Structures are given as C-alpha cells and as structure tokens.
Amino acid sequence: MWLFFTRRLRLWLILTVLVPLTTGVLRKVGRRLERRNGPTSLSRALLRAGDFGDRARATLRGGRRAA
C-alpha cells in the first residue's frame, strides 16, 4: 500500500502519526518503569526520547525551542 503514496505524503504520515505515537509510548514506558523501580538510566533515557520528539515537532511547526 505504501507504494501508492507519494514520497512527500509518506513522510508527512510518518511525521504526523508514527513519531508522536512512538514518543508517547516511550514516555509511558519510562514513567511506568520509574514508578516501579525508581529513576534509572533506562527510564530517564526513555523520558528524554519522548521529550526529544515533542521538541522536534514543536520546532518543525515553527515554535520556539525550550532552553
């Protein structure tokens, strides 16, 4: 099915659907790990990955980056 979409449409779908979904899942898993085991390097990395996705989307929308 991907074959029938143009390259630009595929990129738009990935950036608007898959990236937010993935960062949300990473953040949720990181929070769950922190609740269960306390802050670990893995849970902090998962939370950072979720925050990175939010910052990237905000930057692509034309928003300001958080300092």
Helices and strands as residue ranges (DSSP letters): G 2-4, H 7-13, I 14-18, H 19-37, H 41-61
